[in-house]
Amino acid sequence: IAKFRSHFGSRDVRNVMALELGDGPHNTNGASDVVALLYGSQTGTAEEVAWDLARQGRRKGFQCADPVALNDIDFSTLSKLRLALIVVATTGQGDPPLNMRRLWQEMLWASIPKTALCQLRFALFGLGDSHYREFNYTARKLHARLQGLGAEPFVRLGLGDDQHDFGFEQELDPWAEMMWTELANFSPQLQCVMDAASTEECCRYEVQELVGETRLQEMAQMLPSHTDCFESMVLANRSLCTEAHAQIQDVINVRLALPPGQSYSAGDVLVVWPRADPELVRRFVVETLDLSLQKRVRIVLAKDGVGGSNAPSPFPDMPLSMEEIFSAYLDISAVPTRHFFHVLSLHTDHELHKQKLTEFASRTVEAKDALYEYCKSERRSAAEVMWDFWTARPPLAELLGALPLMRPRRYSIASCPGWYCPSRAPQDAARCWLSRPLAVTASHVPITSGCHNGPVESVLTEQLANYCDGQIGRALDLCVGIVKFKTKTGREGHGLCSEFLRRTKEGATLHCSLEGGSLSLPPLEVPLIMICPGTGLSPCRALVQERHVSILHRNGHVAAERSRFANGINDLLFLGFRHQNGDFLYGDEWHTFEAWLQVHIAFSRDHEDCKVYVQDIIEKHGEQVCKLLDAGARVYVCGRSHPMPSQVFDALSEVLQVHRGLAAKEAAAKLREMQRIQHYVCDTWG
């Protein structure tokens, strides 16, 4: 193990002092008795579960460290742990969350000894959705790998399922009780006798009140503190749907300009940090909390917990106004957790309110059912709960620790960089835009008229080469579906980030960062099959644009590629929308690529006798699909994660059976092998 400690020892290991040897009580073997809490979370749910377990453990007398992301420790730190509670979610089609992928890759090194984690005893709970084929795949893989490296589970693997009426909590609650019992049984010295004072809830934060109000010049700096974030300017914001369809379901195209020094590739993801509705924030702060929007405080992590000073803070080390706290850092429009109801129940003298809040916070089946009906099925927000229980007003420090954090939203970029940056490749841009003249005006490129000699392409190339990249040269597109919903009782609501983007005006700025995506463009000789209903077309539109520019650049002079297209092995794109005259996204663009791309479109609601989806037109064009699969095509499936990806998999399996004579098991095995080697990739959400 010393080899690995030497390798990882030079790394900056953040927020793990409470997990290191020597930071807590020790048993006779020298290992720390602090229970480490680790999580891998994509949307924040696994992180909240880890915090919930930490609070439970402390109430039961265990020394539980503050939870940290798996990426915030290295393998050397992991190998020193004696006890760990781990909560992980599964994203996409069986992928681990971003904030655990680095450590997961380190754990997969073949050279790690099989006894590297022999002193670790652990409990692992997974968050998943049984609608997916890869139900809780990340938890299952991590559980097996930990055991393969010598770690020993002290309780069975817990697998939460979002499809249950009570969600993952249906499995979490009995699993947690069993886990705490087992932990106390095999290591009773970990549990100490708690007095009444020590069982009180510890505040996660301390609030330091400041004199005076926030100056306007400070406001621009008060943004979520992430080192890779930057501000992007909105260049345009338009609906892609007809006015009538937009009343039912709108989709917008938001064009943004990246700041100097930022760049992206086709297939990348833009991370957007939303802000709450200003009127909601005003009502919550002024009317509910009876505070001024400009009241300033500094929020620091409390230092009285087992690991309180070591966990990262979501708040920057600077004064913040109430307006900024509840606009950018805490999500008062999110559905709250049970812990939120528990905190409210501690701070009301109203007998009926206390009784009901205590019921919602408890873990009985009846309480879960009541909470589901009141809060979860109705998507009732934290702000609305406080309006309903108007007598419950906890101190600000406790409220901040109980409210959901503001989480960023991720959008696949719907354009390639060369499409809006003509001076980087002027000849390619000239060829592309001569094939589609509207692109010139759409991109706001100042093509000037004058006395130029020579072919039109040469003239256009010269002018594009002289074009100085401004904001449009760093532009990108986002294709965003506007989320609206109505509950069974008729309450209407909307998605936080999509509504935030819909409200943005030209010239406004967004707080963003860039991430690598799941998809990338293979070499030109490799065919593509892209299946992307609705706004799932975003990454595929970027790849199509990138491939189009590449083909124009090569100009058909590569023999292998000329042979592929000449033999009719064109790329395939399957799109799906409701109505051709309603939500045909980017409908005027697809003919641009007809020389090398066959586009097949399913308009599901335009047929009187049936609905037609992408999986139906895949089967209709099954011979074309099989021809590309025979030629080694990559398959990219993008869109909502249920049920479309499973239906597409079944459709591809069906065409292999019909057109290539494979048995059902053989067809499925072929597709599974393509998935294993990343030739069949699902980029899905929801």
DOVEX-238787 format. One record per residue (C-alpha): residue number from 1; chain; z, x, y. Coordinates in steps of 0.2 Angstrom, whole numbers, plus 5000, padded with zeros to 4 digits. Example, Ala and Ser with C-alpha at 12.3 -4.5 7.8 and 13.67 -1.06 7.14 Angstrom:
[1,"A",[5039,5062,4978]]
[2,"A",[5036,5068,4995]]
END
This chain:
[1,"A",[5000,5000,5000]]
[2,"A",[5003,5015,5011]]
[3,"A",[4984,5017,5012]]
[4,"A",[4982,5000,5020]]
[5,"A",[4997,5002,5032]]
[6,"A",[4989,5018,5038]]
[7,"A",[4973,5009,5041]]
[8,"A",[4980,4994,5050]]
[9,"A",[4994,5003,5059]]
[10,"A",[4984,5007,5074]]
[11,"A",[4979,4989,5078]]
[12,"A",[4986,4979,5091]]
[13,"A",[4997,4966,5082]]
[14,"A",[5001,4952,5093]]
[15,"A",[5016,4940,5093]]
[16,"A",[5023,4946,5077]]
[17,"A",[5039,4954,5081]]
[18,"A",[5050,4941,5073]]
[19,"A",[5040,4943,5057]]
[20,"A",[5042,4962,5056]]
[21,"A",[5055,4971,5045]]
[22,"A",[5071,4974,5055]]
[23,"A",[5069,4958,5066]]
[24,"A",[5081,4947,5057]]
[25,"A",[5095,4946,5043]]
[26,"A",[5090,4956,5027]]
[27,"A",[5094,4953,5009]]
[28,"A",[5100,4968,4998]]
[29,"A",[5082,4973,4995]]
[30,"A",[5079,4976,5013]]
[31,"A",[5067,4962,5016]]
[32,"A",[5069,4950,5031]]
[33,"A",[5076,4933,5028]]
[34,"A",[5066,4926,5042]]
[35,"A",[5054,4913,5036]]
[36,"A",[5037,4916,5043]]
[37,"A",[5026,4902,5049]]
[38,"A",[5007,4905,5048]]
[39,"A",[4993,4894,5052]]
[40,"A",[4974,4893,5052]]
[41,"A",[4968,4879,5064]]
[42,"A",[4952,4874,5071]]
[43,"A",[4957,4859,5082]]
[44,"A",[4975,4862,5083]]
[45,"A",[4982,4850,5070]]
[46,"A",[4987,4864,5057]]
[47,"A",[4996,4873,5072]]
[48,"A",[5006,4857,5076]]
[49,"A",[5010,4855,5057]]
[50,"A",[5017,4873,5057]]
[51,"A",[5027,4869,5072]]
[52,"A",[5034,4853,5064]]
[53,"A",[5039,4863,5048]]
[54,"A",[5047,4876,5059]]
[55,"A",[5058,4862,5068]]
[56,"A",[5062,4854,5051]]
[57,"A",[5068,4871,5044]]
[58,"A",[5079,4875,5059]]
[59,"A",[5087,4858,5058]]
[60,"A",[5091,4862,5039]]
[61,"A",[5098,4879,5043]]
[62,"A",[5084,4890,5039]]
[63,"A",[5079,4904,5051]]
[64,"A",[5061,4900,5055]]
[65,"A",[5050,4911,5066]]
[66,"A",[5039,4903,5079]]
[67,"A",[5022,4900,5071]]
[68,"A",[5008,4912,5074]]
[69,"A",[4989,4911,5069]]
[70,"A",[4984,4921,5054]]
[71,"A",[4972,4931,5064]]
[72,"A",[4987,4937,5075]]
[73,"A",[4994,4947,5060]]
[74,"A",[4986,4961,5050]]
[75,"A",[4987,4964,5032]]
[76,"A",[5000,4977,5034]]
[77,"A",[5011,4964,5042]]
[78,"A",[5007,4952,5029]]
[79,"A",[5012,4964,5015]]
[80,"A",[5029,4966,5023]]
[81,"A",[5034,4948,5023]]
[82,"A",[5046,4941,5010]]
[83,"A",[5044,4922,5014]]
[84,"A",[5030,4913,5022]]
[85,"A",[5025,4895,5025]]
[86,"A",[5006,4893,5028]]
[87,"A",[4996,4879,5034]]
[88,"A",[4977,4880,5035]]
[89,"A",[4963,4868,5038]]
[90,"A",[4946,4867,5032]]
[91,"A",[4931,4867,5044]]
[92,"A",[4912,4863,5042]]
[93,"A",[4907,4863,5024]]
[94,"A",[4922,4873,5016]]
[95,"A",[4924,4886,5030]]
[96,"A",[4940,4894,5036]]
[97,"A",[4945,4891,5054]]
[98,"A",[4940,4904,5067]]
[99,"A",[4958,4910,5070]]
[100,"A",[4961,4915,5052]]
[101,"A",[4944,4923,5047]]
[102,"A",[4947,4941,5052]]
[103,"A",[4963,4942,5041]]
[104,"A",[4954,4932,5027]]
[105,"A",[4940,4945,5027]]
[106,"A",[4953,4959,5026]]
[107,"A",[4961,4950,5011]]
[108,"A",[4944,4950,5002]]
[109,"A",[4943,4969,5001]]
[110,"A",[4940,4974,4983]]
[111,"A",[4950,4990,4985]]
[112,"A",[4966,4981,4989]]
[113,"A",[4979,4983,4975]]
[114,"A",[4983,4968,4964]]
[115,"A",[5001,4971,4968]]
[116,"A",[4999,4973,4987]]
[117,"A",[5009,4956,4991]]
[118,"A",[5021,4957,4976]]
[119,"A",[5036,4954,4987]]
[120,"A",[5029,4939,4996]]
[121,"A",[5034,4921,4990]]
[122,"A",[5025,4908,4999]]
[123,"A",[5022,4889,5001]]
[124,"A",[5004,4883,5007]]
[125,"A",[4999,4866,5013]]
[126,"A",[4981,4862,5017]]
[127,"A",[4973,4849,5028]]
[128,"A",[4957,4842,5022]]
[129,"A",[4946,4826,5020]]
[130,"A",[4942,4820,5003]]
[131,"A",[4925,4813,5010]]
[132,"A",[4919,4831,5009]]
[133,"A",[4913,4840,4993]]
[134,"A",[4923,4855,4998]]
[135,"A",[4940,4846,5000]]
[136,"A",[4953,4858,5006]]
[137,"A",[4942,4872,5000]]
[138,"A",[4950,4885,5012]]
[139,"A",[4968,4881,5006]]
[140,"A",[4963,4882,4988]]
[141,"A",[4954,4899,4990]]
[142,"A",[4968,4906,5000]]
[143,"A",[4981,4900,4988]]
[144,"A",[4971,4909,4974]]
[145,"A",[4969,4925,4983]]
[146,"A",[4987,4926,4988]]
[147,"A",[4991,4925,4970]]
[148,"A",[4978,4937,4965]]
[149,"A",[4986,4950,4976]]
[150,"A",[5003,4947,4968]]
[151,"A",[5011,4934,4980]]
[152,"A",[5021,4920,4971]]
[153,"A",[5021,4902,4977]]
[154,"A",[5038,4894,4976]]
[155,"A",[5031,4877,4977]]
[156,"A",[5015,4868,4972]]
[157,"A",[5000,4869,4983]]
[158,"A",[5000,4854,4995]]
[159,"A",[4984,4845,4999]]
[160,"A",[4984,4833,5014]]
[161,"A",[4970,4820,5015]]
[162,"A",[4964,4813,5031]]
[163,"A",[4957,4798,5021]]
[164,"A",[4974,4791,5017]]
[165,"A",[4980,4777,5028]]
[166,"A",[4994,4788,5034]]
[167,"A",[4983,4803,5035]]
[168,"A",[4989,4820,5029]]
[169,"A",[5007,4815,5032]]
[170,"A",[5007,4805,5016]]
[171,"A",[5006,4821,5006]]
[172,"A",[5015,4832,5019]]
[173,"A",[5032,4823,5020]]
[174,"A",[5036,4823,5001]]
[175,"A",[5029,4840,4999]]
[176,"A",[5040,4847,5013]]
[177,"A",[5055,4839,5006]]
[178,"A",[5051,4847,4989]]
[179,"A",[5047,4864,4998]]
[180,"A",[5064,4865,5007]]
[181,"A",[5074,4860,4991]]
[182,"A",[5065,4874,4981]]
[183,"A",[5068,4886,4995]]
[184,"A",[5086,4883,4996]]
[185,"A",[5088,4883,4977]]
[186,"A",[5080,4900,4974]]
[187,"A",[5087,4908,4989]]
[188,"A",[5103,4899,4995]]
[189,"A",[5108,4914,5006]]
[190,"A",[5094,4909,5018]]
[191,"A",[5102,4893,5023]]
[192,"A",[5117,4893,5034]]
[193,"A",[5129,4879,5039]]
[194,"A",[5124,4871,5055]]
[195,"A",[5136,4864,5067]]
[196,"A",[5132,4849,5079]]
[197,"A",[5127,4860,5093]]
[198,"A",[5115,4871,5083]]
[199,"A",[5105,4856,5076]]
[200,"A",[5100,4850,5094]]
[201,"A",[5082,4852,5098]]
[202,"A",[5077,4869,5106]]
[203,"A",[5065,4868,5120]]
[204,"A",[5049,4878,5117]]
[205,"A",[5048,4882,5136]]
[206,"A",[5058,4885,5151]]
[207,"A",[5053,4878,5168]]
[208,"A",[5056,4888,5183]]
[209,"A",[5055,4877,5199]]
[210,"A",[5047,4885,5214]]
[211,"A",[5049,4881,5232]]
[212,"A",[5033,4875,5242]]
[213,"A",[5017,4867,5237]]
[214,"A",[5001,4875,5229]]
[215,"A",[4989,4883,5241]]
[216,"A",[4971,4878,5239]]
[217,"A",[4966,4896,5237]]
[218,"A",[4977,4898,5222]]
[219,"A",[4970,4882,5213]]
[220,"A",[4953,4891,5208]]
[221,"A",[4963,4904,5198]]
[222,"A",[4973,4891,5188]]
[223,"A",[4962,4890,5173]]
[224,"A",[4966,4892,5154]]
[225,"A",[4971,4910,5152]]
[226,"A",[4958,4917,5139]]
[227,"A",[4951,4934,5142]]
[228,"A",[4934,4929,5136]]
[229,"A",[4932,4914,5147]]
[230,"A",[4920,4912,5162]]
[231,"A",[4914,4899,5174]]
[232,"A",[4897,4892,5172]]
[233,"A",[4888,4882,5185]]
[234,"A",[4880,4865,5182]]
[235,"A",[4861,4865,5186]]
[236,"A",[4857,4848,5180]]
[237,"A",[4864,4833,5171]]
[238,"A",[4853,4819,5165]]
[239,"A",[4853,4806,5151]]
[240,"A",[4841,4808,5137]]
[241,"A",[4841,4789,5133]]
[242,"A",[4834,4774,5140]]
[243,"A",[4845,4764,5152]]
[244,"A",[4847,4750,5139]]
[245,"A",[4852,4762,5125]]
[246,"A",[4863,4772,5136]]
[247,"A",[4874,4756,5138]]
[248,"A",[4877,4757,5119]]
[249,"A",[4876,4775,5115]]
[250,"A",[4871,4788,5128]]
[251,"A",[4866,4806,5125]]
[252,"A",[4865,4818,5140]]
[253,"A",[4857,4835,5143]]
[254,"A",[4868,4847,5153]]
[255,"A",[4860,4863,5159]]
[256,"A",[4871,4877,5164]]
[257,"A",[4869,4894,5172]]
[258,"A",[4879,4908,5164]]
[259,"A",[4887,4921,5176]]
[260,"A",[4880,4938,5177]]
[261,"A",[4884,4949,5162]]
[262,"A",[4885,4934,5150]]
[263,"A",[4871,4932,5137]]
[264,"A",[4869,4922,5121]]
[265,"A",[4857,4920,5106]]
[266,"A",[4849,4905,5098]]
[267,"A",[4861,4897,5086]]
[268,"A",[4877,4902,5097]]
[269,"A",[4890,4890,5102]]
[270,"A",[4897,4886,5120]]
[271,"A",[4916,4883,5120]]
[272,"A",[4920,4871,5134]]
[273,"A",[4937,4868,5141]]
[274,"A",[4938,4850,5148]]
[275,"A",[4949,4843,5162]]
[276,"A",[4958,4826,5161]]
[277,"A",[4952,4811,5172]]
[278,"A",[4960,4814,5190]]
[279,"A",[4965,4796,5191]]
[280,"A",[4975,4797,5175]]
[281,"A",[4983,4813,5180]]
[282,"A",[4988,4806,5197]]
[283,"A",[4995,4790,5189]]
[284,"A",[5005,4800,5175]]
[285,"A",[5012,4813,5187]]
[286,"A",[5016,4802,5203]]
[287,"A",[5020,4785,5195]]
[288,"A",[5027,4790,5178]]
[289,"A",[5036,4806,5181]]
[290,"A",[5039,4803,5199]]
[291,"A",[5033,4820,5204]]
[292,"A",[5022,4827,5217]]
[293,"A",[5005,4833,5211]]
[294,"A",[5007,4849,5221]]
[295,"A",[5025,4853,5215]]
[296,"A",[5024,4871,5208]]
[297,"A",[5033,4878,5193]]
[298,"A",[5032,4893,5182]]
[299,"A",[5032,4890,5163]]
[300,"A",[5039,4903,5152]]
[301,"A",[5043,4903,5133]]
[302,"A",[5061,4900,5129]]
[303,"A",[5071,4914,5122]]
[304,"A",[5084,4906,5112]]
[305,"A",[5074,4903,5096]]
[306,"A",[5072,4914,5081]]
[307,"A",[5054,4919,5087]]
[308,"A",[5054,4911,5104]]
[309,"A",[5049,4926,5114]]
[310,"A",[5035,4932,5102]]
[311,"A",[5023,4917,5101]]
[312,"A",[5009,4917,5113]]
[313,"A",[5011,4905,5128]]
[314,"A",[4997,4893,5132]]
[315,"A",[5002,4894,5150]]
[316,"A",[4998,4909,5162]]
[317,"A",[5011,4919,5169]]
[318,"A",[5009,4912,5187]]
[319,"A",[5014,4897,5197]]
[320,"A",[5005,4880,5192]]
[321,"A",[5005,4864,5200]]
[322,"A",[5009,4848,5191]]
[323,"A",[4991,4843,5194]]
[324,"A",[4984,4858,5185]]
[325,"A",[4997,4857,5171]]
[326,"A",[4992,4840,5166]]
[327,"A",[4973,4842,5170]]
[328,"A",[4969,4858,5161]]
[329,"A",[4984,4863,5149]]
[330,"A",[4991,4847,5142]]
[331,"A",[4981,4833,5135]]
[332,"A",[4990,4817,5140]]
[333,"A",[4975,4807,5133]]
[334,"A",[4978,4813,5115]]
[335,"A",[4986,4803,5102]]
[336,"A",[5004,4811,5101]]
[337,"A",[5013,4817,5086]]
[338,"A",[5029,4810,5078]]
[339,"A",[5039,4824,5087]]
[340,"A",[5034,4817,5103]]
[341,"A",[5042,4800,5099]]
[342,"A",[5058,4810,5093]]
[343,"A",[5059,4818,5110]]
[344,"A",[5057,4802,5119]]
[345,"A",[5070,4794,5108]]
[346,"A",[5083,4807,5113]]
[347,"A",[5081,4802,5132]]
[348,"A",[5083,4784,5134]]
[349,"A",[5098,4772,5135]]
[350,"A",[5088,4757,5132]]
[351,"A",[5094,4750,5115]]
[352,"A",[5077,4742,5109]]
[353,"A",[5067,4757,5115]]
[354,"A",[5078,4770,5107]]
[355,"A",[5077,4760,5090]]
[356,"A",[5059,4758,5090]]
[357,"A",[5056,4777,5095]]
[358,"A",[5068,4782,5082]]
[359,"A",[5058,4772,5069]]
[360,"A",[5041,4779,5074]]
[361,"A",[5049,4797,5073]]
[362,"A",[5056,4794,5055]]
[363,"A",[5047,4798,5039]]
[364,"A",[5049,4782,5029]]
[365,"A",[5034,4773,5022]]
[366,"A",[5038,4758,5034]]
[367,"A",[5039,4769,5049]]
[368,"A",[5023,4777,5045]]
[369,"A",[5015,4760,5043]]
[370,"A",[5022,4755,5060]]
[371,"A",[5017,4771,5069]]
[372,"A",[4999,4770,5062]]
[373,"A",[4997,4752,5068]]
[374,"A",[5004,4755,5085]]
[375,"A",[4997,4772,5089]]
[376,"A",[4985,4780,5077]]
[377,"A",[4973,4765,5073]]
[378,"A",[4973,4760,5092]]
[379,"A",[4971,4779,5097]]
[380,"A",[4985,4776,5109]]
[381,"A",[4988,4791,5121]]
[382,"A",[5004,4800,5125]]
[383,"A",[5002,4793,5143]]
[384,"A",[5001,4775,5137]]
[385,"A",[5016,4778,5125]]
[386,"A",[5026,4783,5140]]
[387,"A",[5020,4768,5150]]
[388,"A",[5026,4757,5135]]
[389,"A",[5043,4765,5134]]
[390,"A",[5046,4767,5152]]
[391,"A",[5064,4770,5150]]
[392,"A",[5062,4786,5140]]
[393,"A",[5060,4801,5153]]
[394,"A",[5064,4818,5145]]
[395,"A",[5067,4833,5156]]
[396,"A",[5051,4842,5160]]
[397,"A",[5054,4857,5149]]
[398,"A",[5056,4846,5134]]
[399,"A",[5041,4835,5138]]
[400,"A",[5030,4850,5140]]
[401,"A",[5034,4855,5122]]
[402,"A",[5031,4838,5115]]
[403,"A",[5014,4834,5123]]
[404,"A",[4998,4839,5114]]
[405,"A",[4990,4855,5121]]
[406,"A",[4973,4854,5129]]
[407,"A",[4960,4860,5116]]
[408,"A",[4943,4866,5119]]
[409,"A",[4927,4858,5112]]
[410,"A",[4913,4867,5104]]
[411,"A",[4895,4863,5107]]
[412,"A",[4880,4871,5099]]
[413,"A",[4868,4878,5112]]
[414,"A",[4852,4868,5112]]
[415,"A",[4840,4881,5119]]
[416,"A",[4835,4899,5117]]
[417,"A",[4838,4912,5131]]
[418,"A",[4820,4917,5132]]
[419,"A",[4815,4899,5136]]
[420,"A",[4823,4900,5153]]
[421,"A",[4821,4918,5157]]
[422,"A",[4802,4922,5159]]
[423,"A",[4803,4939,5167]]
[424,"A",[4811,4946,5151]]
[425,"A",[4795,4943,5141]]
[426,"A",[4782,4937,5154]]
[427,"A",[4766,4937,5142]]
[428,"A",[4775,4927,5129]]
[429,"A",[4781,4914,5143]]
[430,"A",[4764,4913,5150]]
[431,"A",[4756,4909,5133]]
[432,"A",[4770,4896,5130]]
[433,"A",[4769,4888,5147]]
[434,"A",[4750,4887,5146]]
[435,"A",[4752,4877,5130]]
[436,"A",[4764,4866,5139]]
[437,"A",[4761,4865,5158]]
[438,"A",[4776,4854,5161]]
[439,"A",[4787,4868,5157]]
[440,"A",[4783,4877,5173]]
[441,"A",[4789,4863,5184]]
[442,"A",[4804,4859,5172]]
[443,"A",[4810,4877,5174]]
[444,"A",[4809,4878,5193]]
[445,"A",[4799,4894,5192]]
[446,"A",[4790,4897,5209]]
[447,"A",[4772,4900,5203]]
[448,"A",[4763,4904,5218]]
[449,"A",[4744,4901,5222]]
[450,"A",[4734,4915,5230]]
[451,"A",[4719,4926,5227]]
[452,"A",[4721,4933,5210]]
[453,"A",[4707,4939,5199]]
[454,"A",[4706,4938,5180]]
[455,"A",[4710,4925,5167]]
[456,"A",[4723,4912,5170]]
[457,"A",[4735,4920,5157]]
[458,"A",[4735,4937,5166]]
[459,"A",[4738,4929,5183]]
[460,"A",[4753,4919,5176]]
[461,"A",[4759,4934,5167]]
[462,"A",[4759,4944,5183]]
[463,"A",[4769,4931,5192]]
[464,"A",[4782,4928,5179]]
[465,"A",[4784,4947,5178]]
[466,"A",[4788,4947,5196]]
[467,"A",[4800,4932,5195]]
[468,"A",[4818,4938,5198]]
[469,"A",[4830,4931,5186]]
[470,"A",[4842,4919,5196]]
[471,"A",[4853,4905,5189]]
[472,"A",[4839,4897,5179]]
[473,"A",[4836,4914,5171]]
[474,"A",[4853,4913,5163]]
[475,"A",[4852,4894,5159]]
[476,"A",[4856,4885,5143]]
[477,"A",[4856,4867,5138]]
[478,"A",[4869,4857,5130]]
[479,"A",[4865,4840,5121]]
[480,"A",[4880,4830,5122]]
[481,"A",[4883,4813,5114]]
[482,"A",[4895,4802,5125]]
[483,"A",[4909,4796,5114]]
[484,"A",[4915,4778,5117]]
[485,"A",[4925,4767,5105]]
[486,"A",[4933,4750,5104]]
[487,"A",[4949,4748,5093]]
[488,"A",[4951,4733,5082]]
[489,"A",[4962,4724,5095]]
[490,"A",[4948,4727,5108]]
[491,"A",[4955,4742,5117]]
[492,"A",[4941,4753,5124]]
[493,"A",[4942,4771,5126]]
[494,"A",[4931,4787,5127]]
[495,"A",[4930,4805,5122]]
[496,"A",[4939,4817,5133]]
[497,"A",[4926,4831,5134]]
[498,"A",[4910,4821,5133]]
[499,"A",[4917,4810,5147]]
[500,"A",[4921,4825,5157]]
[501,"A",[4904,4832,5155]]
[502,"A",[4896,4815,5159]]
[503,"A",[4906,4815,5176]]
[504,"A",[4901,4833,5181]]
[505,"A",[4888,4834,5195]]
[506,"A",[4875,4847,5199]]
[507,"A",[4884,4862,5207]]
[508,"A",[4900,4860,5198]]
[509,"A",[4908,4873,5188]]
[510,"A",[4914,4873,5170]]
[511,"A",[4927,4884,5161]]
[512,"A",[4918,4891,5146]]
[513,"A",[4916,4905,5133]]
[514,"A",[4903,4909,5120]]
[515,"A",[4905,4911,5101]]
[516,"A",[4893,4915,5087]]
[517,"A",[4886,4900,5077]]
[518,"A",[4883,4897,5059]]
[519,"A",[4864,4898,5061]]
[520,"A",[4852,4912,5065]]
[521,"A",[4833,4914,5064]]
[522,"A",[4827,4923,5049]]
[523,"A",[4811,4933,5049]]
[524,"A",[4795,4924,5053]]
[525,"A",[4789,4925,5036]]
[526,"A",[4803,4915,5029]]
[527,"A",[4800,4896,5031]]
[528,"A",[4813,4885,5038]]
[529,"A",[4818,4867,5033]]
[530,"A",[4829,4860,5047]]
[531,"A",[4838,4843,5044]]
[532,"A",[4847,4837,5060]]
[533,"A",[4849,4819,5064]]
[534,"A",[4855,4814,5082]]
[535,"A",[4863,4827,5092]]
[536,"A",[4863,4838,5077]]
[537,"A",[4846,4844,5083]]
[538,"A",[4855,4856,5096]]
[539,"A",[4855,4872,5086]]
[540,"A",[4838,4868,5078]]
[541,"A",[4830,4865,5095]]
[542,"A",[4836,4883,5100]]
[543,"A",[4829,4890,5084]]
[544,"A",[4812,4881,5086]]
[545,"A",[4811,4888,5104]]
[546,"A",[4815,4905,5098]]
[547,"A",[4802,4905,5084]]
[548,"A",[4789,4898,5095]]
[549,"A",[4791,4912,5107]]
[550,"A",[4791,4924,5092]]
[551,"A",[4775,4917,5086]]
[552,"A",[4766,4918,5103]]
[553,"A",[4772,4936,5104]]
[554,"A",[4765,4941,5088]]
[555,"A",[4749,4931,5091]]
[556,"A",[4746,4928,5073]]
[557,"A",[4741,4947,5070]]
[558,"A",[4753,4949,5055]]
[559,"A",[4744,4946,5039]]
[560,"A",[4758,4939,5029]]
[561,"A",[4763,4926,5042]]
[562,"A",[4745,4922,5045]]
[563,"A",[4743,4919,5027]]
[564,"A",[4759,4908,5026]]
[565,"A",[4753,4896,5040]]
[566,"A",[4735,4896,5034]]
[567,"A",[4741,4891,5016]]
[568,"A",[4749,4876,5024]]
[569,"A",[4767,4883,5022]]
[570,"A",[4773,4877,5039]]
[571,"A",[4791,4875,5044]]
[572,"A",[4798,4857,5042]]
[573,"A",[4810,4848,5054]]
[574,"A",[4818,4831,5050]]
[575,"A",[4825,4822,5064]]
[576,"A",[4834,4805,5064]]
[577,"A",[4837,4793,5079]]
[578,"A",[4840,4774,5080]]
[579,"A",[4825,4769,5091]]
[580,"A",[4809,4777,5096]]
[581,"A",[4810,4769,5113]]
[582,"A",[4829,4771,5115]]
[583,"A",[4836,4788,5110]]
[584,"A",[4821,4799,5104]]
[585,"A",[4829,4815,5111]]
[586,"A",[4817,4827,5118]]
[587,"A",[4803,4816,5112]]
[588,"A",[4790,4824,5123]]
[589,"A",[4793,4842,5117]]
[590,"A",[4790,4842,5098]]
[591,"A",[4771,4841,5099]]
[592,"A",[4772,4858,5108]]
[593,"A",[4775,4866,5091]]
[594,"A",[4763,4857,5080]]
[595,"A",[4753,4872,5076]]
[596,"A",[4767,4879,5065]]
[597,"A",[4780,4865,5063]]
[598,"A",[4779,4848,5054]]
[599,"A",[4791,4836,5062]]
[600,"A",[4796,4820,5052]]
[601,"A",[4806,4808,5061]]
[602,"A",[4817,4793,5055]]
[603,"A",[4820,4779,5067]]
[604,"A",[4834,4770,5057]]
[605,"A",[4834,4754,5067]]
[606,"A",[4815,4751,5070]]
[607,"A",[4812,4743,5053]]
[608,"A",[4816,4724,5051]]
[609,"A",[4818,4725,5032]]
[610,"A",[4828,4741,5030]]
[611,"A",[4836,4756,5038]]
[612,"A",[4827,4773,5036]]
[613,"A",[4837,4789,5037]]
[614,"A",[4833,4808,5036]]
[615,"A",[4837,4808,5017]]
[616,"A",[4824,4795,5015]]
[617,"A",[4810,4804,5023]]
[618,"A",[4815,4820,5014]]
[619,"A",[4812,4811,4998]]
[620,"A",[4795,4804,5005]]
[621,"A",[4789,4822,5009]]
[622,"A",[4797,4829,4993]]
[623,"A",[4782,4840,4988]]
[624,"A",[4781,4848,5005]]
[625,"A",[4800,4852,5004]]
[626,"A",[4798,4859,4986]]
[627,"A",[4783,4870,4992]]
[628,"A",[4794,4878,5005]]
[629,"A",[4809,4880,4993]]
[630,"A",[4797,4889,4981]]
[631,"A",[4792,4901,4996]]
[632,"A",[4811,4905,4999]]
[633,"A",[4814,4894,5013]]
[634,"A",[4831,4893,5022]]
[635,"A",[4839,4875,5023]]
[636,"A",[4849,4871,5039]]
[637,"A",[4858,4854,5039]]
[638,"A",[4866,4850,5056]]
[639,"A",[4875,4834,5062]]
[640,"A",[4890,4824,5058]]
[641,"A",[4900,4830,5043]]
[642,"A",[4901,4813,5034]]
[643,"A",[4892,4806,5025]]
[644,"A",[4875,4814,5030]]
[645,"A",[4877,4832,5022]]
[646,"A",[4881,4825,5005]]
[647,"A",[4867,4812,5006]]
[648,"A",[4855,4826,5011]]
[649,"A",[4861,4837,4997]]
[650,"A",[4858,4823,4985]]
[651,"A",[4840,4820,4992]]
[652,"A",[4836,4838,4990]]
[653,"A",[4842,4838,4972]]
[654,"A",[4832,4822,4969]]
[655,"A",[4815,4830,4975]]
[656,"A",[4818,4845,4964]]
[657,"A",[4820,4834,4949]]
[658,"A",[4805,4823,4954]]
[659,"A",[4793,4837,4959]]
[660,"A",[4799,4852,4949]]
[661,"A",[4805,4844,4934]]
[662,"A",[4823,4850,4935]]
[663,"A",[4838,4842,4927]]
[664,"A",[4851,4835,4939]]
[665,"A",[4863,4849,4935]]
[666,"A",[4850,4862,4937]]
[667,"A",[4844,4855,4954]]
[668,"A",[4862,4855,4960]]
[669,"A",[4865,4872,4953]]
[670,"A",[4850,4879,4962]]
[671,"A",[4856,4871,4979]]
[672,"A",[4874,4878,4976]]
[673,"A",[4867,4895,4973]]
[674,"A",[4857,4894,4990]]
[675,"A",[4873,4889,4998]]
[676,"A",[4882,4904,4991]]
[677,"A",[4870,4916,4997]]
[678,"A",[4869,4908,5014]]
[679,"A",[4851,4901,5012]]
[680,"A",[4857,4883,5013]]
[681,"A",[4869,4882,5028]]
[682,"A",[4878,4866,5035]]
[683,"A",[4883,4866,5053]]
[684,"A",[4892,4850,5055]]
[685,"A",[4907,4843,5064]]
[686,"A",[4918,4827,5065]]
END
